[in-house]
Amino acid sequence: MTLSIRSPKADEMARRLAKTRGVSITRAVETALEAELKRHPRRESPSEIARQILARRGIVIVPGQPPVPQSAYHDLDHDLIGEDD
């Protein structure tokens, strides 16, 4: 696989980081990207967040299942805005 750095600034920073750490440019880029991904984990979609909140309430969404009960929406609204029951 190939990663091509076309930005002179990015190239210079990658080389400087590699030299500072005493590693290859590839390893310097890998560790920098790994650190950044740990700092900013994947953001969940609204559907994923709703599914997690509903699961905490004991409601599991299954394809083809009837709609979620109205009471779940009340709980969901409060969870999303940070209010207690």
PDB file of N, CA, C and O in Angstrom:
ATOM      1  N   MET A   1       0.841  -1.184   0.000  1.00  0.00           N
ATOM      2  CA  MET A   1       0.000   0.000   0.000  1.00  0.00           C
ATOM      3  C   MET A   1       0.880   1.239   0.000  1.00  0.00           C
ATOM      4  O   MET A   1       2.023   1.220   0.458  1.00  0.00           O
ATOM      5  N   THR A   2       0.317   2.309  -0.523  1.00  0.00           N
ATOM      6  CA  THR A   2       1.081   3.539  -0.624  1.00  0.00           C
ATOM      7  C   THR A   2       0.309   4.689  -0.024  1.00  0.00           C
ATOM      8  O   THR A   2      -0.891   4.838  -0.252  1.00  0.00           O
ATOM      9  N   LEU A   3       0.999   5.491   0.734  1.00  0.00           N
ATOM     10  CA  LEU A   3       0.461   6.744   1.238  1.00  0.00           C
ATOM     11  C   LEU A   3       1.391   7.815   0.708  1.00  0.00           C
ATOM     12  O   LEU A   3       2.588   7.820   0.996  1.00  0.00           O
ATOM     13  N   SER A   4       0.831   8.707  -0.058  1.00  0.00           N
ATOM     14  CA  SER A   4       1.647   9.751  -0.657  1.00  0.00           C
ATOM     15  C   SER A   4       1.347  11.073   0.038  1.00  0.00           C
ATOM     16  O   SER A   4       0.211  11.546   0.037  1.00  0.00           O
ATOM     17  N   ILE A   5       2.364  11.654   0.621  1.00  0.00           N
ATOM     18  CA  ILE A   5       2.216  12.953   1.273  1.00  0.00           C
ATOM     19  C   ILE A   5       2.633  14.015   0.276  1.00  0.00           C
ATOM     20  O   ILE A   5       3.804  14.115  -0.091  1.00  0.00           O
ATOM     21  N   ARG A   6       1.674  14.801  -0.157  1.00  0.00           N
ATOM     22  CA  ARG A   6       1.955  15.804  -1.176  1.00  0.00           C
ATOM     23  C   ARG A   6       2.137  17.199  -0.597  1.00  0.00           C
ATOM     24  O   ARG A   6       2.550  18.126  -1.295  1.00  0.00           O
ATOM     25  N   SER A   7       1.832  17.332   0.656  1.00  0.00           N
ATOM     26  CA  SER A   7       1.991  18.633   1.304  1.00  0.00           C
ATOM     27  C   SER A   7       3.411  18.757   1.845  1.00  0.00           C
ATOM     28  O   SER A   7       3.843  17.925   2.643  1.00  0.00           O
ATOM     29  N   PRO A   8       4.133  19.780   1.422  1.00  0.00           N
ATOM     30  CA  PRO A   8       5.488  19.969   1.943  1.00  0.00           C
ATOM     31  C   PRO A   8       5.504  20.118   3.470  1.00  0.00           C
ATOM     32  O   PRO A   8       6.415  19.629   4.139  1.00  0.00           O
ATOM     33  N   LYS A   9       4.503  20.788   4.002  1.00  0.00           N
ATOM     34  CA  LYS A   9       4.427  20.978   5.449  1.00  0.00           C
ATOM     35  C   LYS A   9       4.225  19.637   6.160  1.00  0.00           C
ATOM     36  O   LYS A   9       4.901  19.356   7.150  1.00  0.00           O
ATOM     37  N   ALA A  10       3.293  18.800   5.662  1.00  0.00           N
ATOM     38  CA  ALA A  10       3.042  17.488   6.269  1.00  0.00           C
ATOM     39  C   ALA A  10       4.277  16.598   6.148  1.00  0.00           C
ATOM     40  O   ALA A  10       4.611  15.870   7.082  1.00  0.00           O
ATOM     41  N   ASP A  11       4.954  16.654   5.006  1.00  0.00           N
ATOM     42  CA  ASP A  11       6.170  15.872   4.800  1.00  0.00           C
ATOM     43  C   ASP A  11       7.251  16.279   5.801  1.00  0.00           C
ATOM     44  O   ASP A  11       7.918  15.435   6.399  1.00  0.00           O
ATOM     45  N   GLU A  12       7.405  17.581   5.967  1.00  0.00           N
ATOM     46  CA  GLU A  12       8.420  18.086   6.893  1.00  0.00           C
ATOM     47  C   GLU A  12       8.092  17.671   8.329  1.00  0.00           C
ATOM     48  O   GLU A  12       8.987  17.279   9.079  1.00  0.00           O
ATOM     49  N   MET A  13       6.817  17.754   8.717  1.00  0.00           N
ATOM     50  CA  MET A  13       6.424  17.371  10.078  1.00  0.00           C
ATOM     51  C   MET A  13       6.616  15.875  10.304  1.00  0.00           C
ATOM     52  O   MET A  13       7.070  15.464  11.372  1.00  0.00           O
ATOM     53  N   ALA A  14       6.274  15.054   9.305  1.00  0.00           N
ATOM     54  CA  ALA A  14       6.457  13.606   9.433  1.00  0.00           C
ATOM     55  C   ALA A  14       7.935  13.258   9.581  1.00  0.00           C
ATOM     56  O   ALA A  14       8.300  12.413  10.398  1.00  0.00           O
ATOM     57  N   ARG A  15       8.770  13.902   8.802  1.00  0.00           N
ATOM     58  CA  ARG A  15      10.214  13.659   8.895  1.00  0.00           C
ATOM     59  C   ARG A  15      10.778  14.117  10.240  1.00  0.00           C
ATOM     60  O   ARG A  15      11.616  13.440  10.836  1.00  0.00           O
ATOM     61  N   ARG A  16      10.304  15.279  10.710  1.00  0.00           N
ATOM     62  CA  ARG A  16      10.769  15.793  11.994  1.00  0.00           C
ATOM     63  C   ARG A  16      10.341  14.872  13.145  1.00  0.00           C
ATOM     64  O   ARG A  16      11.126  14.611  14.057  1.00  0.00           O
ATOM     65  N   LEU A  17       9.098  14.384  13.099  1.00  0.00           N
ATOM     66  CA  LEU A  17       8.606  13.470  14.122  1.00  0.00           C
ATOM     67  C   LEU A  17       9.387  12.165  14.099  1.00  0.00           C
ATOM     68  O   LEU A  17       9.747  11.635  15.150  1.00  0.00           O
ATOM     69  N   ALA A  18       9.648  11.647  12.909  1.00  0.00           N
ATOM     70  CA  ALA A  18      10.412  10.410  12.777  1.00  0.00           C
ATOM     71  C   ALA A  18      11.813  10.573  13.363  1.00  0.00           C
ATOM     72  O   ALA A  18      12.299   9.700  14.082  1.00  0.00           O
ATOM     73  N   LYS A  19      12.449  11.683  13.053  1.00  0.00           N
ATOM     74  CA  LYS A  19      13.805  11.930  13.557  1.00  0.00           C
ATOM     75  C   LYS A  19      13.803  12.069  15.078  1.00  0.00           C
ATOM     76  O   LYS A  19      14.673  11.525  15.759  1.00  0.00           O
ATOM     77  N   THR A  20      12.819  12.801  15.604  1.00  0.00           N
ATOM     78  CA  THR A  20      12.711  13.010  17.049  1.00  0.00           C
ATOM     79  C   THR A  20      12.522  11.691  17.791  1.00  0.00           C
ATOM     80  O   THR A  20      13.097  11.483  18.860  1.00  0.00           O
ATOM     81  N   ARG A  21      11.710  10.800  17.217  1.00  0.00           N
ATOM     82  CA  ARG A  21      11.430   9.520  17.869  1.00  0.00           C
ATOM     83  C   ARG A  21      12.421   8.426  17.502  1.00  0.00           C
ATOM     84  O   ARG A  21      12.423   7.360  18.116  1.00  0.00           O
ATOM     85  N   GLY A  22      13.252   8.678  16.518  1.00  0.00           N
ATOM     86  CA  GLY A  22      14.214   7.675  16.092  1.00  0.00           C
ATOM     87  C   GLY A  22      13.569   6.480  15.409  1.00  0.00           C
ATOM     88  O   GLY A  22      14.004   5.340  15.576  1.00  0.00           O
ATOM     89  N   VAL A  23      12.514   6.761  14.629  1.00  0.00           N
ATOM     90  CA  VAL A  23      11.796   5.704  13.916  1.00  0.00           C
ATOM     91  C   VAL A  23      11.678   6.081  12.444  1.00  0.00           C
ATOM     92  O   VAL A  23      12.064   7.175  12.033  1.00  0.00           O
ATOM     93  N   SER A  24      11.141   5.161  11.670  1.00  0.00           N
ATOM     94  CA  SER A  24      10.926   5.454  10.251  1.00  0.00           C
ATOM     95  C   SER A  24       9.784   6.453  10.094  1.00  0.00           C
ATOM     96  O   SER A  24       8.980   6.650  11.006  1.00  0.00           O
ATOM     97  N   ILE A  25       9.730   7.067   8.940  1.00  0.00           N
ATOM     98  CA  ILE A  25       8.635   8.001   8.662  1.00  0.00           C
ATOM     99  C   ILE A  25       7.306   7.261   8.729  1.00  0.00           C
ATOM    100  O   ILE A  25       6.329   7.787   9.263  1.00  0.00           O
ATOM    101  N   THR A  26       7.262   6.056   8.197  1.00  0.00           N
ATOM    102  CA  THR A  26       6.031   5.264   8.232  1.00  0.00           C
ATOM    103  C   THR A  26       5.571   5.041   9.667  1.00  0.00           C
ATOM    104  O   THR A  26       4.397   5.227   9.989  1.00  0.00           O
ATOM    105  N   ARG A  27       6.510   4.638  10.531  1.00  0.00           N
ATOM    106  CA  ARG A  27       6.152   4.375  11.932  1.00  0.00           C
ATOM    107  C   ARG A  27       5.730   5.661  12.632  1.00  0.00           C
ATOM    108  O   ARG A  27       4.816   5.639  13.455  1.00  0.00           O
ATOM    109  N   ALA A  28       6.372   6.767  12.324  1.00  0.00           N
ATOM    110  CA  ALA A  28       6.001   8.050  12.928  1.00  0.00           C
ATOM    111  C   ALA A  28       4.572   8.431  12.540  1.00  0.00           C
ATOM    112  O   ALA A  28       3.796   8.882  13.383  1.00  0.00           O
ATOM    113  N   VAL A  29       4.231   8.251  11.277  1.00  0.00           N
ATOM    114  CA  VAL A  29       2.875   8.564  10.805  1.00  0.00           C
ATOM    115  C   VAL A  29       1.875   7.620  11.461  1.00  0.00           C
ATOM    116  O   VAL A  29       0.811   8.056  11.900  1.00  0.00           O
ATOM    117  N   GLU A  30       2.206   6.325  11.532  1.00  0.00           N
ATOM    118  CA  GLU A  30       1.303   5.349  12.170  1.00  0.00           C
ATOM    119  C   GLU A  30       1.000   5.723  13.616  1.00  0.00           C
ATOM    120  O   GLU A  30      -0.159   5.741  14.030  1.00  0.00           O
ATOM    121  N   THR A  31       2.048   6.022  14.382  1.00  0.00           N
ATOM    122  CA  THR A  31       1.833   6.333  15.799  1.00  0.00           C
ATOM    123  C   THR A  31       1.062   7.643  15.977  1.00  0.00           C
ATOM    124  O   THR A  31       0.236   7.762  16.882  1.00  0.00           O
ATOM    125  N   ALA A  32       1.331   8.613  15.121  1.00  0.00           N
ATOM    126  CA  ALA A  32       0.600   9.881  15.206  1.00  0.00           C
ATOM    127  C   ALA A  32      -0.879   9.669  14.885  1.00  0.00           C
ATOM    128  O   ALA A  32      -1.747  10.226  15.558  1.00  0.00           O
ATOM    129  N   LEU A  33      -1.164   8.873  13.868  1.00  0.00           N
ATOM    130  CA  LEU A  33      -2.555   8.599  13.506  1.00  0.00           C
ATOM    131  C   LEU A  33      -3.256   7.776  14.584  1.00  0.00           C
ATOM    132  O   LEU A  33      -4.418   8.029  14.902  1.00  0.00           O
ATOM    133  N   GLU A  34      -2.553   6.789  15.147  1.00  0.00           N
ATOM    134  CA  GLU A  34      -3.131   5.985  16.231  1.00  0.00           C
ATOM    135  C   GLU A  34      -3.479   6.869  17.420  1.00  0.00           C
ATOM    136  O   GLU A  34      -4.557   6.729  17.998  1.00  0.00           O
ATOM    137  N   ALA A  35      -2.590   7.768  17.788  1.00  0.00           N
ATOM    138  CA  ALA A  35      -2.834   8.666  18.920  1.00  0.00           C
ATOM    139  C   ALA A  35      -4.042   9.558  18.654  1.00  0.00           C
ATOM    140  O   ALA A  35      -4.869   9.778  19.538  1.00  0.00           O
ATOM    141  N   GLU A  36      -4.135  10.058  17.453  1.00  0.00           N
ATOM    142  CA  GLU A  36      -5.253  10.940  17.104  1.00  0.00           C
ATOM    143  C   GLU A  36      -6.578  10.179  17.124  1.00  0.00           C
ATOM    144  O   GLU A  36      -7.590  10.705  17.588  1.00  0.00           O
ATOM    145  N   LEU A  37      -6.575   8.950  16.625  1.00  0.00           N
ATOM    146  CA  LEU A  37      -7.800   8.146  16.635  1.00  0.00           C
ATOM    147  C   LEU A  37      -8.233   7.802  18.060  1.00  0.00           C
ATOM    148  O   LEU A  37      -9.430   7.720  18.338  1.00  0.00           O
ATOM    149  N   LYS A  38      -7.286   7.603  18.951  1.00  0.00           N
ATOM    150  CA  LYS A  38      -7.630   7.348  20.358  1.00  0.00           C
ATOM    151  C   LYS A  38      -8.208   8.594  21.011  1.00  0.00           C
ATOM    152  O   LYS A  38      -9.111   8.504  21.843  1.00  0.00           O
ATOM    153  N   ARG A  39      -7.689   9.748  20.637  1.00  0.00           N
ATOM    154  CA  ARG A  39      -8.188  11.010  21.209  1.00  0.00           C
ATOM    155  C   ARG A  39      -9.587  11.346  20.725  1.00  0.00           C
ATOM    156  O   ARG A  39     -10.371  11.964  21.446  1.00  0.00           O
ATOM    157  N   HIS A  40      -9.891  10.944  19.521  1.00  0.00           N
ATOM    158  CA  HIS A  40     -11.190  11.259  18.924  1.00  0.00           C
ATOM    159  C   HIS A  40     -11.843   9.967  18.434  1.00  0.00           C
ATOM    160  O   HIS A  40     -11.787   9.648  17.247  1.00  0.00           O
ATOM    161  N   PRO A  41     -12.464   9.225  19.358  1.00  0.00           N
ATOM    162  CA  PRO A  41     -13.089   7.979  18.936  1.00  0.00           C
ATOM    163  C   PRO A  41     -14.219   8.222  17.932  1.00  0.00           C
ATOM    164  O   PRO A  41     -14.741   9.328  17.795  1.00  0.00           O
ATOM    165  N   ARG A  42     -14.560   7.168  17.259  1.00  0.00           N
ATOM    166  CA  ARG A  42     -15.619   7.241  16.240  1.00  0.00           C
ATOM    167  C   ARG A  42     -16.893   7.800  16.857  1.00  0.00           C
ATOM    168  O   ARG A  42     -17.302   7.391  17.944  1.00  0.00           O
ATOM    169  N   ARG A  43     -17.492   8.707  16.175  1.00  0.00           N
ATOM    170  CA  ARG A  43     -18.751   9.275  16.638  1.00  0.00           C
ATOM    171  C   ARG A  43     -19.892   8.395  16.169  1.00  0.00           C
ATOM    172  O   ARG A  43     -19.924   7.941  15.026  1.00  0.00           O
ATOM    173  N   GLU A  44     -20.810   8.170  17.060  1.00  0.00           N
ATOM    174  CA  GLU A  44     -21.943   7.308  16.727  1.00  0.00           C
ATOM    175  C   GLU A  44     -23.030   8.108  16.031  1.00  0.00           C
ATOM    176  O   GLU A  44     -23.202   9.302  16.279  1.00  0.00           O
ATOM    177  N   SER A  45     -23.750   7.438  15.167  1.00  0.00           N
ATOM    178  CA  SER A  45     -24.858   8.085  14.478  1.00  0.00           C
ATOM    179  C   SER A  45     -26.016   8.252  15.463  1.00  0.00           C
ATOM    180  O   SER A  45     -26.065   7.560  16.479  1.00  0.00           O
ATOM    181  N   PRO A  46     -26.940   9.157  15.172  1.00  0.00           N
ATOM    182  CA  PRO A  46     -28.107   9.307  16.045  1.00  0.00           C
ATOM    183  C   PRO A  46     -28.865   7.982  16.231  1.00  0.00           C
ATOM    184  O   PRO A  46     -29.380   7.703  17.313  1.00  0.00           O
ATOM    185  N   SER A  47     -28.925   7.183  15.180  1.00  0.00           N
ATOM    186  CA  SER A  47     -29.611   5.882  15.294  1.00  0.00           C
ATOM    187  C   SER A  47     -28.891   4.970  16.278  1.00  0.00           C
ATOM    188  O   SER A  47     -29.533   4.274  17.065  1.00  0.00           O
ATOM    189  N   GLU A  48     -27.558   4.970  16.237  1.00  0.00           N
ATOM    190  CA  GLU A  48     -26.799   4.133  17.162  1.00  0.00           C
ATOM    191  C   GLU A  48     -26.985   4.605  18.599  1.00  0.00           C
ATOM    192  O   GLU A  48     -27.123   3.788  19.510  1.00  0.00           O
ATOM    193  N   ILE A  49     -26.988   5.920  18.803  1.00  0.00           N
ATOM    194  CA  ILE A  49     -27.193   6.469  20.144  1.00  0.00           C
ATOM    195  C   ILE A  49     -28.580   6.097  20.646  1.00  0.00           C
ATOM    196  O   ILE A  49     -28.729   5.666  21.789  1.00  0.00           O
ATOM    197  N   ALA A  50     -29.602   6.259  19.798  1.00  0.00           N
ATOM    198  CA  ALA A  50     -30.965   5.904  20.188  1.00  0.00           C
ATOM    199  C   ALA A  50     -31.060   4.425  20.524  1.00  0.00           C
ATOM    200  O   ALA A  50     -31.714   4.053  21.498  1.00  0.00           O
ATOM    201  N   ARG A  51     -30.422   3.585  19.737  1.00  0.00           N
ATOM    202  CA  ARG A  51     -30.445   2.136  19.979  1.00  0.00           C
ATOM    203  C   ARG A  51     -29.818   1.817  21.342  1.00  0.00           C
ATOM    204  O   ARG A  51     -30.322   0.960  22.068  1.00  0.00           O
ATOM    205  N   GLN A  52     -28.729   2.498  21.689  1.00  0.00           N
ATOM    206  CA  GLN A  52     -28.073   2.275  22.978  1.00  0.00           C
ATOM    207  C   GLN A  52     -28.957   2.724  24.141  1.00  0.00           C
ATOM    208  O   GLN A  52     -29.064   2.028  25.151  1.00  0.00           O
ATOM    209  N   ILE A  53     -29.584   3.883  23.996  1.00  0.00           N
ATOM    210  CA  ILE A  53     -30.453   4.390  25.058  1.00  0.00           C
ATOM    211  C   ILE A  53     -31.638   3.454  25.248  1.00  0.00           C
ATOM    212  O   ILE A  53     -31.999   3.120  26.377  1.00  0.00           O
ATOM    213  N   LEU A  54     -32.237   3.037  24.151  1.00  0.00           N
ATOM    214  CA  LEU A  54     -33.372   2.121  24.249  1.00  0.00           C
ATOM    215  C   LEU A  54     -32.949   0.787  24.855  1.00  0.00           C
ATOM    216  O   LEU A  54     -33.698   0.188  25.627  1.00  0.00           O
ATOM    217  N   ALA A  55     -31.754   0.323  24.507  1.00  0.00           N
ATOM    218  CA  ALA A  55     -31.263  -0.947  25.061  1.00  0.00           C
ATOM    219  C   ALA A  55     -31.104  -0.840  26.579  1.00  0.00           C
ATOM    220  O   ALA A  55     -31.383  -1.799  27.298  1.00  0.00           O
ATOM    221  N   ARG A  56     -30.659   0.318  27.069  1.00  0.00           N
ATOM    222  CA  ARG A  56     -30.557   0.519  28.524  1.00  0.00           C
ATOM    223  C   ARG A  56     -31.916   0.429  29.196  1.00  0.00           C
ATOM    224  O   ARG A  56     -32.011   0.091  30.376  1.00  0.00           O
ATOM    225  N   ARG A  57     -32.961   0.728  28.451  1.00  0.00           N
ATOM    226  CA  ARG A  57     -34.333   0.654  28.961  1.00  0.00           C
ATOM    227  C   ARG A  57     -34.938  -0.732  28.714  1.00  0.00           C
ATOM    228  O   ARG A  57     -36.116  -0.960  28.989  1.00  0.00           O
ATOM    229  N   GLY A  58     -34.130  -1.642  28.198  1.00  0.00           N
ATOM    230  CA  GLY A  58     -34.621  -2.989  27.951  1.00  0.00           C
ATOM    231  C   GLY A  58     -35.374  -3.149  26.649  1.00  0.00           C
ATOM    232  O   GLY A  58     -36.074  -4.142  26.452  1.00  0.00           O
ATOM    233  N   ILE A  59     -35.235  -2.175  25.754  1.00  0.00           N
ATOM    234  CA  ILE A  59     -35.934  -2.234  24.465  1.00  0.00           C
ATOM    235  C   ILE A  59     -34.906  -2.493  23.378  1.00  0.00           C
ATOM    236  O   ILE A  59     -33.977  -1.707  23.190  1.00  0.00           O
ATOM    237  N   VAL A  60     -35.075  -3.585  22.674  1.00  0.00           N
ATOM    238  CA  VAL A  60     -34.160  -3.946  21.601  1.00  0.00           C
ATOM    239  C   VAL A  60     -34.912  -3.843  20.284  1.00  0.00           C
ATOM    240  O   VAL A  60     -36.002  -4.395  20.136  1.00  0.00           O
ATOM    241  N   ILE A  61     -34.325  -3.134  19.331  1.00  0.00           N
ATOM    242  CA  ILE A  61     -34.959  -2.978  18.020  1.00  0.00           C
ATOM    243  C   ILE A  61     -34.526  -4.140  17.129  1.00  0.00           C
ATOM    244  O   ILE A  61     -33.338  -4.390  16.924  1.00  0.00           O
ATOM    245  N   VAL A  62     -35.522  -4.833  16.614  1.00  0.00           N
ATOM    246  CA  VAL A  62     -35.285  -5.971  15.731  1.00  0.00           C
ATOM    247  C   VAL A  62     -35.983  -5.667  14.412  1.00  0.00           C
ATOM    248  O   VAL A  62     -37.130  -5.219  14.416  1.00  0.00           O
ATOM    249  N   PRO A  63     -35.314  -5.903  13.280  1.00  0.00           N
ATOM    250  CA  PRO A  63     -35.977  -5.655  11.994  1.00  0.00           C
ATOM    251  C   PRO A  63     -37.308  -6.394  11.915  1.00  0.00           C
ATOM    252  O   PRO A  63     -37.401  -7.572  12.258  1.00  0.00           O
ATOM    253  N   GLY A  64     -38.333  -5.685  11.460  1.00  0.00           N
ATOM    254  CA  GLY A  64     -39.668  -6.276  11.325  1.00  0.00           C
ATOM    255  C   GLY A  64     -40.479  -6.239  12.613  1.00  0.00           C
ATOM    256  O   GLY A  64     -41.630  -6.675  12.636  1.00  0.00           O
ATOM    257  N   GLN A  65     -39.889  -5.723  13.678  1.00  0.00           N
ATOM    258  CA  GLN A  65     -40.572  -5.637  14.974  1.00  0.00           C
ATOM    259  C   GLN A  65     -41.583  -4.495  14.925  1.00  0.00           C
ATOM    260  O   GLN A  65     -41.370  -3.514  14.213  1.00  0.00           O
ATOM    261  N   PRO A  66     -42.692  -4.611  15.679  1.00  0.00           N
ATOM    262  CA  PRO A  66     -43.646  -3.499  15.732  1.00  0.00           C
ATOM    263  C   PRO A  66     -42.966  -2.238  16.277  1.00  0.00           C
ATOM    264  O   PRO A  66     -41.899  -2.329  16.883  1.00  0.00           O
ATOM    265  N   PRO A  67     -43.567  -1.074  16.071  1.00  0.00           N
ATOM    266  CA  PRO A  67     -42.955   0.182  16.523  1.00  0.00           C
ATOM    267  C   PRO A  67     -42.686   0.194  18.027  1.00  0.00           C
ATOM    268  O   PRO A  67     -43.301  -0.547  18.794  1.00  0.00           O
ATOM    269  N   VAL A  68     -41.760   1.048  18.419  1.00  0.00           N
ATOM    270  CA  VAL A  68     -41.393   1.220  19.825  1.00  0.00           C
ATOM    271  C   VAL A  68     -42.571   1.874  20.558  1.00  0.00           C
ATOM    272  O   VAL A  68     -43.227   2.753  20.000  1.00  0.00           O
ATOM    273  N   PRO A  69     -42.851   1.456  21.806  1.00  0.00           N
ATOM    274  CA  PRO A  69     -43.959   2.070  22.546  1.00  0.00           C
ATOM    275  C   PRO A  69     -43.730   3.561  22.784  1.00  0.00           C
ATOM    276  O   PRO A  69     -42.588   4.004  22.909  1.00  0.00           O
ATOM    277  N   GLN A  70     -44.798   4.323  22.847  1.00  0.00           N
ATOM    278  CA  GLN A  70     -44.715   5.772  23.057  1.00  0.00           C
ATOM    279  C   GLN A  70     -43.920   6.126  24.307  1.00  0.00           C
ATOM    280  O   GLN A  70     -43.194   7.120  24.310  1.00  0.00           O
ATOM    281  N   SER A  71     -44.042   5.328  25.376  1.00  0.00           N
ATOM    282  CA  SER A  71     -43.336   5.628  26.625  1.00  0.00           C
ATOM    283  C   SER A  71     -41.823   5.682  26.414  1.00  0.00           C
ATOM    284  O   SER A  71     -41.125   6.405  27.124  1.00  0.00           O
ATOM    285  N   ALA A  72     -41.320   4.932  25.455  1.00  0.00           N
ATOM    286  CA  ALA A  72     -39.885   4.923  25.186  1.00  0.00           C
ATOM    287  C   ALA A  72     -39.423   6.276  24.662  1.00  0.00           C
ATOM    288  O   ALA A  72     -38.303   6.701  24.947  1.00  0.00           O
ATOM    289  N   TYR A  73     -40.274   6.953  23.901  1.00  0.00           N
ATOM    290  CA  TYR A  73     -39.895   8.252  23.365  1.00  0.00           C
ATOM    291  C   TYR A  73     -39.747   9.282  24.481  1.00  0.00           C
ATOM    292  O   TYR A  73     -38.862  10.135  24.427  1.00  0.00           O
ATOM    293  N   HIS A  74     -40.606   9.206  25.484  1.00  0.00           N
ATOM    294  CA  HIS A  74     -40.503  10.116  26.631  1.00  0.00           C
ATOM    295  C   HIS A  74     -39.147   9.929  27.307  1.00  0.00           C
ATOM    296  O   HIS A  74     -38.444  10.901  27.584  1.00  0.00           O
ATOM    297  N   ASP A  75     -38.786   8.664  27.570  1.00  0.00           N
ATOM    298  CA  ASP A  75     -37.500   8.372  28.204  1.00  0.00           C
ATOM    299  C   ASP A  75     -36.339   8.808  27.314  1.00  0.00           C
ATOM    300  O   ASP A  75     -35.345   9.348  27.800  1.00  0.00           O
ATOM    301  N   LEU A  76     -36.467   8.576  26.031  1.00  0.00           N
ATOM    302  CA  LEU A  76     -35.429   8.943  25.081  1.00  0.00           C
ATOM    303  C   LEU A  76     -35.216  10.456  25.081  1.00  0.00           C
ATOM    304  O   LEU A  76     -34.078  10.924  25.091  1.00  0.00           O
ATOM    305  N   ASP A  77     -36.316  11.224  25.069  1.00  0.00           N
ATOM    306  CA  ASP A  77     -36.206  12.686  25.105  1.00  0.00           C
ATOM    307  C   ASP A  77     -35.447  13.144  26.332  1.00  0.00           C
ATOM    308  O   ASP A  77     -34.576  14.008  26.237  1.00  0.00           O
ATOM    309  N   HIS A  78     -35.766  12.573  27.484  1.00  0.00           N
ATOM    310  CA  HIS A  78     -35.102  12.985  28.725  1.00  0.00           C
ATOM    311  C   HIS A  78     -33.638  12.584  28.724  1.00  0.00           C
ATOM    312  O   HIS A  78     -32.798  13.336  29.219  1.00  0.00           O
ATOM    313  N   ASP A  79     -33.312  11.418  28.180  1.00  0.00           N
ATOM    314  CA  ASP A  79     -31.918  10.997  28.113  1.00  0.00           C
ATOM    315  C   ASP A  79     -31.108  11.931  27.210  1.00  0.00           C
ATOM    316  O   ASP A  79     -29.964  12.262  27.521  1.00  0.00           O
ATOM    317  N   LEU A  80     -31.696  12.348  26.109  1.00  0.00           N
ATOM    318  CA  LEU A  80     -30.976  13.180  25.149  1.00  0.00           C
ATOM    319  C   LEU A  80     -30.731  14.591  25.666  1.00  0.00           C
ATOM    320  O   LEU A  80     -29.712  15.200  25.342  1.00  0.00           O
ATOM    321  N   ILE A  81     -31.663  15.120  26.472  1.00  0.00           N
ATOM    322  CA  ILE A  81     -31.463  16.481  26.966  1.00  0.00           C
ATOM    323  C   ILE A  81     -30.883  16.491  28.376  1.00  0.00           C
ATOM    324  O   ILE A  81     -30.645  17.554  28.949  1.00  0.00           O
ATOM    325  N   GLY A  82     -30.658  15.303  28.932  1.00  0.00           N
ATOM    326  CA  GLY A  82     -29.965  15.199  30.217  1.00  0.00           C
ATOM    327  C   GLY A  82     -30.836  15.373  31.428  1.00  0.00           C
ATOM    328  O   GLY A  82     -30.319  15.625  32.517  1.00  0.00           O
ATOM    329  N   GLU A  83     -32.143  15.248  31.284  1.00  0.00           N
ATOM    330  CA  GLU A  83     -33.040  15.363  32.429  1.00  0.00           C
ATOM    331  C   GLU A  83     -33.245  14.009  33.068  1.00  0.00           C
ATOM    332  O   GLU A  83     -33.204  12.976  32.401  1.00  0.00           O
ATOM    333  N   ASP A  84     -33.467  14.027  34.368  1.00  0.00           N
ATOM    334  CA  ASP A  84     -33.843  12.791  35.050  1.00  0.00           C
ATOM    335  C   ASP A  84     -35.326  12.577  34.873  1.00  0.00           C
ATOM    336  O   ASP A  84     -36.055  13.487  34.480  1.00  0.00           O
ATOM    337  N   ASP A  85     -35.778  11.350  35.170  1.00  0.00           N
ATOM    338  CA  ASP A  85     -37.208  11.027  35.006  1.00  0.00           C
ATOM    339  C   ASP A  85     -38.106  11.923  35.777  1.00  0.00           C
ATOM    340  O   ASP A  85     -39.326  11.763  35.730  1.00  0.00           O
TER     341      ASP A  85
END
